[in-house]
Amino acid sequence: MDAQQVLHMNNGNGETSYANNSKFQKKVMVTAKPILEESIMRLYSVTPHPCCLKVADLGCSSGPNTLQVIYDIINIVDITTCNLNPKLPVFQFFLNDLFGNDFNTLFQSLSQFLKIIEEKKTHKFGPCFVYAAPGTFYSRLFPNNFLHLVHSSYSLHWLSQAPKELANKENIHLISTSPPEMHKAYREKFQKDFKLFLKLRSQELVPGGAMFLTLLGRDKTPVMRKAWELISTTLNDMVLENLTEAVKLESFNLPLYDSTIEEAKEVIEEEGSFTLLRLESVTLDWDAHINEDINDDNNELDLNMRAEFIAKYHRAVLEPLLKAQFGEELMDQLFLRFKNKVVQWLMEVQVLELSTLVISLIKNA
Ligand SMILES: C[S@@+](CC[C@H](N)C(=O)[O-])C[C@H]1O[C@@H](n2cnc3c(N)ncnc32)[C@H](O)[C@@H]1O
């Protein structure tokens, strides 16, 4: 399977769509926002004030988070520049994702959104132009010295493809007991992809341009439970019940990697085009932000509701890839069983946690 052809989040605005099930990723954005503010402040302190600020959002997907990024960046630039008192620049936003992304739904929601921006606008605001920039961020997307700011939220843990020829029969990804050569194969793929990503962006950014990234991370010390362990055991159960074929499970590996701080830092330093301003790891609960969705005055949500919330956003992210490999007819059962396993884990540990890396970089002059 060519992951770049198949990978996208669940389309549309329906029950299982990413647009309706991306509150966890929103929590990541909210948590990391002070570092985005700092990156933009730094951008304005090192580059002459551009009259047209060119911003790329890489792996933008479709839904409220994509619009939130535009909204936040305009506001931060407004606040950052109000003391400097220049006119706010014209904004050009380039929304990038793979070709299978639901750009139609995204651009349909834009007209309303741009109206809101227009109404909010004071004399200081210039126009805001928004463009699609489809393609993989593991290739060139923009001309040389073109962008002032690259933003990418929760996308860069996706590899260009899973490492080839892994003897990973019963799991769809690494687990703590996977053999060392499997960990090495994934780590090397991440290093190669991330290095390429940095090199390409360094060509596209102006000197002093800023890059702000969040991605799935991994803490070295505590062994965190991983969602793909549960998906793997669920798929193994389904193989035993003849609901799917073992050969499909044996040949499937998720093309993603959760890097540690040290691994990411090593690649940034080795690649050499950027100065590292920040590299932090934040830990969030799997059901961070659930309270926004569920009106529970006592704040005592039952495990079933929490697991349902968790299963829905995992489905919104993973379904297109899993559907392409195992067939659409398996999906309801797969995610129902996944949800039940999450309930069991929550009963055991109460809180399930996930690490996120937040990275702020400036392109060297
Ligand atoms: C979890 S979504 C994040 C969406 C949004 N940025 C947010 O924070 O809610 C990850 C996105 O990255 C995109 N993606 C993964 N690999 C990519 C690549 N090589 N090039 C461009 N986009 C990619 C996926 O298609 C998906 O839409």
Ligand as a Chemical Component Dictionary entry (heavy atoms), coordinates in Angstrom:
data_LIG
# 
_chem_comp.id                   LIG 
_chem_comp.type                 NON-POLYMER 
_chem_comp.pdbx_formal_charge   0 
_chem_comp.three_letter_code    LIG 
# 
loop_
_chem_comp_atom.comp_id 
_chem_comp_atom.atom_id 
_chem_comp_atom.alt_atom_id 
_chem_comp_atom.type_symbol 
_chem_comp_atom.charge 
_chem_comp_atom.model_Cartn_x 
_chem_comp_atom.model_Cartn_y 
_chem_comp_atom.model_Cartn_z 
_chem_comp_atom.pdbx_ordinal 
LIG C1  C1  C 0  -3.898 14.499 12.707 1  
LIG S1  S1  S 1  -3.993 15.443 11.252 2  
LIG C2  C2  C 0  -3.606 17.033 11.880 3  
LIG C3  C3  C 0  -4.479 18.072 11.274 4  
LIG C4  C4  C 0  -4.377 19.473 11.855 5  
LIG N1  N1  N 0  -3.072 20.048 11.614 6  
LIG C5  C5  C 0  -4.712 19.493 13.330 7  
LIG O1  O1  O 0  -3.822 19.822 14.131 8  
LIG O2  O2  O -1 -5.847 19.180 13.674 9  
LIG C6  C6  C 0  -2.513 15.008 10.368 10 
LIG C7  C7  C 0  -2.548 15.462 8.918  11 
LIG O3  O3  O 0  -1.247 15.304 8.335  12 
LIG C8  C8  C 0  -1.419 14.940 7.004  13 
LIG N2  N2  N 0  -0.186 14.365 6.476  14 
LIG C9  C9  C 0  0.426  13.218 6.834  15 
LIG N3  N3  N 0  1.517  13.008 6.085  16 
LIG C10 C10 C 0  1.617  14.072 5.239  17 
LIG C11 C11 C 0  2.541  14.433 4.226  18 
LIG N4  N4  N 0  3.586  13.651 3.925  19 
LIG N5  N5  N 0  2.354  15.581 3.557  20 
LIG C12 C12 C 0  1.294  16.400 3.840  21 
LIG N6  N6  N 0  0.370  16.098 4.806  22 
LIG C13 C13 C 0  0.531  14.950 5.489  23 
LIG C14 C14 C 0  -2.566 13.933 7.064  24 
LIG O4  O4  O 0  -3.166 13.733 5.802  25 
LIG C15 C15 C 0  -3.487 14.612 8.070  26 
LIG O5  O5  O 0  -4.443 15.425 7.456  27 
# 
loop_
_chem_comp_bond.comp_id 
_chem_comp_bond.atom_id_1 
_chem_comp_bond.atom_id_2 
_chem_comp_bond.value_order 
_chem_comp_bond.pdbx_ordinal 
LIG C1  S1  SING 1  
LIG S1  C2  SING 2  
LIG S1  C6  SING 3  
LIG C2  C3  SING 4  
LIG C3  C4  SING 5  
LIG C4  N1  SING 6  
LIG C4  C5  SING 7  
LIG C5  O1  DOUB 8  
LIG C5  O2  SING 9  
LIG C6  C7  SING 10 
LIG C7  O3  SING 11 
LIG C7  C15 SING 12 
LIG O3  C8  SING 13 
LIG C8  N2  SING 14 
LIG C8  C14 SING 15 
LIG N2  C9  SING 16 
LIG N2  C13 SING 17 
LIG C9  N3  DOUB 18 
LIG N3  C10 SING 19 
LIG C10 C11 SING 20 
LIG C10 C13 DOUB 21 
LIG C11 N4  SING 22 
LIG C11 N5  DOUB 23 
LIG N5  C12 SING 24 
LIG C12 N6  DOUB 25 
LIG N6  C13 SING 26 
LIG C14 O4  SING 27 
LIG C14 C15 SING 28 
LIG C15 O5  SING 29 
# 
